[in-house]
Amino acid sequence: MSNPAGIVPAPEPVDAGAVRGPSAVLEVCMRCIGVLAVVSLALGLVIGLALKGLPGAGAGVFFAWWSWLVASVLVMLVGWPAGLLTSHLLRRQAREWVHVTVFAVVGGVICPPLFWLFMLTVDGPDPVLIAAGGVAVGAVGAGGGRWWTGAARRGRLAHPVEAAQPGVER
């Protein structure tokens, strides 16, 4: 089809297409869950040891596992649609640091209300502490997941032969 007005569409930025679409955002969500697993385990151990010593470490790990499980469900139910919208809005932005920053901000904004709703079901700590933890967890999880996905996709593009081999993960 010809373009009578001579309007040339803007070229697609190179990095923006790296993480866009349902499968790419699902990849971000899965990596976000991986980041949250590491962060939850570390925080559970530190908090458990700080509050109760070695016996508290087991309780801290159990609480970390439970909170990670709840966060994983919330990432898939809320984070995936939010990630789709965010990646769509950033489709013309080529700078990956902008993508990582915006994903971290979105995660930091949508996580505290979800934490607060979850904490209504249990007898939890102060709501301000919940909100602060939610901002930190959401920002680290979403930003870290987005950064990790971009790095993995760039690695697959840089080494296409190795990436096509089964069992090879870059």
C-alpha positions as CSV (number, residue, x, y, z in Angstrom):
1,M,0.0,0.0,0.0
2,S,1.4,3.4,-1.0
3,N,1.7,6.3,1.4
4,P,0.3,9.3,-0.5
5,A,1.0,11.8,2.2
6,G,4.7,10.8,2.3
7,I,4.5,10.1,6.0
8,V,7.2,7.8,7.2
9,P,6.5,5.9,10.4
10,A,9.1,6.3,13.1
11,P,11.5,3.3,13.1
12,E,11.1,0.9,15.9
13,P,13.7,1.5,18.6
14,V,16.2,-1.4,18.9
15,D,16.0,-2.1,22.6
16,A,12.3,-1.3,23.1
17,G,11.2,-4.4,21.1
18,A,13.4,-6.7,23.2
19,V,10.7,-6.9,26.0
20,R,7.3,-6.3,24.6
21,G,4.3,-8.6,24.1
22,P,2.6,-11.2,26.3
23,S,5.4,-13.8,26.2
24,A,8.2,-11.3,26.9
25,V,6.2,-9.7,29.8
26,L,5.5,-13.3,31.1
27,E,9.3,-13.8,31.0
28,V,9.7,-10.6,33.1
29,C,7.1,-11.9,35.6
30,M,8.9,-15.2,36.0
31,R,12.2,-13.5,36.6
32,C,10.5,-11.1,39.0
33,I,9.3,-14.2,40.9
34,G,12.9,-15.4,40.9
35,V,14.2,-12.1,42.2
36,L,11.5,-12.1,44.9
37,A,12.5,-15.6,46.0
38,V,16.1,-14.5,46.7
39,V,15.1,-11.2,48.3
40,S,12.4,-13.0,50.5
41,L,14.8,-15.7,51.6
42,A,17.5,-13.2,52.5
43,L,15.1,-10.9,54.4
44,G,13.5,-13.8,56.2
45,L,16.9,-15.0,57.4
46,V,18.1,-11.5,58.5
47,I,14.9,-10.6,60.2
48,G,14.5,-14.0,61.9
49,L,18.1,-13.9,63.1
50,A,17.9,-10.3,64.3
51,L,14.6,-10.8,66.2
52,K,15.0,-14.3,67.8
53,G,18.5,-15.6,67.0
54,L,18.9,-19.0,65.4
55,P,15.5,-20.4,66.3
56,G,13.9,-17.3,64.7
57,A,15.7,-18.0,61.4
58,G,13.5,-21.0,60.7
59,A,10.4,-18.9,61.4
60,G,11.8,-16.1,59.2
61,V,12.4,-18.6,56.4
62,F,8.9,-20.0,56.7
63,F,7.4,-16.5,56.6
64,A,9.6,-15.6,53.6
65,W,8.4,-18.7,51.8
66,W,4.8,-17.9,52.5
67,S,5.1,-14.2,51.5
68,W,7.0,-15.3,48.3
69,L,4.2,-17.7,47.5
70,V,1.5,-15.0,47.9
71,A,3.7,-12.5,46.0
72,S,4.1,-15.0,43.1
73,V,0.4,-15.3,42.7
74,L,0.0,-11.5,42.8
75,V,2.7,-11.0,40.3
76,M,0.9,-13.2,37.8
77,L,-2.6,-11.8,38.6
78,V,-1.7,-8.1,38.8
79,G,1.9,-7.7,37.6
80,W,1.4,-9.4,34.2
81,P,-1.4,-7.1,33.1
82,A,0.5,-4.1,34.5
83,G,3.6,-5.2,32.7
84,L,1.7,-5.5,29.4
85,L,0.4,-2.0,29.8
86,T,3.8,-0.6,30.9
87,S,5.7,-2.3,28.0
88,H,3.1,-1.0,25.5
89,L,3.4,2.5,26.8
90,L,7.2,2.3,26.6
91,R,7.3,0.7,23.1
92,R,9.0,3.8,21.5
93,Q,11.5,4.2,24.2
94,A,14.9,2.8,23.3
95,R,16.8,3.3,26.6
96,E,16.7,0.2,28.7
97,W,17.5,2.1,31.9
98,V,14.2,3.9,31.4
99,H,12.3,0.6,31.0
100,V,13.9,-0.8,34.2
101,T,13.2,2.4,36.1
102,V,9.6,2.6,35.0
103,F,9.0,-1.1,35.7
104,A,10.5,-0.6,39.2
105,V,8.3,2.5,39.8
106,V,5.2,0.6,38.7
107,G,6.1,-2.4,40.9
108,G,6.7,0.0,43.8
109,V,3.3,1.6,43.3
110,I,1.1,-1.5,42.8
111,C,2.8,-3.6,45.5
112,P,1.9,-1.8,48.8
113,P,-1.9,-1.9,48.3
114,L,-1.6,-5.6,47.6
115,F,0.6,-6.2,50.7
116,W,-1.9,-4.2,52.7
117,L,-4.9,-6.2,51.4
118,F,-3.0,-9.4,52.2
119,M,-2.1,-8.2,55.7
120,L,-5.8,-7.6,56.5
121,T,-6.2,-11.3,56.6
122,V,-3.5,-11.8,59.2
123,D,-2.4,-10.0,62.3
124,G,0.5,-8.1,60.9
125,P,2.8,-5.2,61.7
126,D,2.3,-1.5,61.3
127,P,0.6,-0.4,58.0
128,V,3.5,2.1,57.4
129,L,6.0,-0.7,57.6
130,I,3.9,-2.8,55.2
131,A,3.7,0.1,52.7
132,A,7.5,0.7,52.9
133,G,8.2,-3.0,52.5
134,G,5.8,-3.2,49.6
135,V,7.5,-0.3,47.8
136,A,10.9,-1.9,48.3
137,V,9.8,-5.4,47.3
138,G,7.8,-4.2,44.3
139,A,10.5,-2.0,43.0
140,V,13.3,-4.6,43.4
141,G,11.2,-7.4,42.0
142,A,9.8,-5.6,38.9
143,G,12.9,-3.6,38.2
144,G,15.2,-6.6,38.8
145,G,12.9,-8.9,36.7
146,R,12.9,-6.3,33.8
147,W,16.7,-5.8,33.9
148,W,17.4,-9.6,34.0
149,T,15.0,-10.3,31.1
150,G,16.7,-7.6,29.0
151,A,20.1,-9.0,29.8
152,A,19.0,-12.5,28.9
153,R,17.4,-11.4,25.6
154,R,20.5,-9.4,24.6
155,G,22.6,-12.5,25.4
156,R,20.4,-14.6,23.1
157,L,20.7,-12.1,20.4
158,A,24.5,-11.9,20.7
159,H,24.9,-15.7,20.6
160,P,22.0,-17.0,18.5
161,V,23.7,-20.4,17.7
162,E,24.3,-21.2,21.4
163,A,20.8,-20.0,22.3
164,A,19.2,-22.3,19.8
165,Q,20.8,-25.4,21.3
166,P,18.6,-27.2,23.8
167,G,19.7,-27.0,27.4
168,V,21.9,-24.0,26.9
169,E,20.8,-21.0,29.0
170,R,22.5,-17.7,28.8
